[in-house]
Amino acid sequence: MLKKVLPMLHISINGEAREFAAPMTLAQLLDQLQLTGKRVAIERNAEIVPKSLHASTPLADGDALEIVVAVGGG
């Protein structure tokens, strides 16, 4: 019996190599990283991705992401 091999995305997040099951959007990645609902800024391959495009922006093998989470303070 052959085992089905799922395609994997090899991406860099804040300089760290990571692997995720493909296909995946930025919004799905944020969900997996437990960042859904948090104030984040995402740069994909040196370009800022507006929050309105997170759900429709697919990740590609080799993407380099920088994710910054806003932290409130007083």
Secondary structure as UniProt FT lines:
FT   STRAND          8..13
FT   TURN            14..15
FT   STRAND          16..21
FT   HELIX           26..32
FT   TURN            33..34
FT   TURN            36..37
FT   STRAND          40..44
FT   TURN            45..46
FT   STRAND          47..49
FT   HELIX           51..56
FT   TURN            61..62
FT   STRAND          64..69
//
